[in-house]
Amino acid sequence: MFAKLRSNVFIDALTLELIAPIQSSLKAILRDERGYECSRLETNIPQGDKTVTWKGLNDLPYGVYTLELSQGEDEMKMRLVKRV
């Protein structure tokens, strides 16, 4: 596990806390319950940064989502809930 969330519930933004961050790129895909891609974030992480904030998620409908993260060869998935 190379990242964790401050909360599995979000409204308009997600904040990822990176564990042992390395200078590389981070790719995040947010999928709805049917597996459709709803949003994507690709960013370069400057060395030493430990958090990434993904903003602009307010327009997504409420419900359950899967967050797919990849950093280099590492991949992970997390279940999230968008609420009011």
C-alpha positions in Angstrom: 0.0 0.0 0.0 1.5 3.3 -1.1 -1.4 5.6 -0.2 -4.3 6.0 2.1 -7.3 8.2 2.3 -8.1 10.5 5.2 -11.7 9.4 4.8 -13.6 6.8 2.7 -16.5 9.3 2.4 -16.1 12.4 0.2 -18.2 15.3 -1.0 -16.2 17.4 -3.5 -12.6 16.4 -3.0 -10.3 13.5 -2.0 -7.1 13.9 -0.1 -4.6 11.1 -0.6 -1.8 10.6 2.0 1.3 9.0 0.3 3.3 6.5 2.3 7.0 6.7 1.5 6.5 9.0 -1.5 8.9 8.8 -4.4 9.3 11.2 -7.2 7.0 9.7 -9.9 3.6 10.0 -11.4 0.3 9.1 -9.8 -2.7 7.9 -11.8 -6.1 7.8 -10.1 -9.4 6.6 -11.7 -12.7 6.9 -10.0 -15.3 4.3 -11.2 -19.0 4.1 -10.4 -20.8 0.9 -9.2 -21.2 -0.3 -12.8 -17.4 0.1 -13.5 -17.7 3.1 -15.7 -14.9 5.7 -15.4 -16.3 8.9 -13.9 -13.1 10.9 -13.3 -9.4 10.6 -13.8 -6.4 12.3 -12.2 -2.8 12.0 -13.5 -0.2 14.1 -11.8 3.6 14.2 -11.2 4.5 14.1 -7.5 7.4 16.3 -6.5 9.9 14.6 -4.2 9.0 15.2 -0.6 5.3 15.8 -1.1 3.1 13.6 1.1 -0.4 14.6 0.1 -2.4 14.9 -3.1 -5.8 16.6 -3.2 -8.2 15.7 -6.0 -10.7 18.5 -6.4 -13.7 19.0 -8.7 -15.7 15.9 -7.7 -18.8 17.9 -6.6 -20.7 17.1 -9.9 -20.5 13.4 -9.4 -23.8 11.7 -8.4 -24.1 10.4 -4.8 -23.2 6.7 -4.4 -20.5 4.1 -4.1 -17.3 4.4 -6.1 -14.1 2.4 -6.6 -10.8 4.4 -6.6 -8.1 2.8 -8.6 -4.6 4.1 -7.9 -1.3 3.3 -9.6 2.2 4.6 -9.0 4.8 3.0 -11.1 4.3 -0.7 -10.8 2.2 -0.5 -7.7 -1.6 -0.6 -7.9 -4.4 -0.6 -5.4 -8.2 -0.2 -5.1 -10.4 1.3 -2.5 -14.2 1.6 -2.0 -15.5 5.1 -1.5 -18.9 6.8 -0.8 -19.9 10.1 -2.2 -22.5 11.8 0.1 -24.3 15.1 0.5 
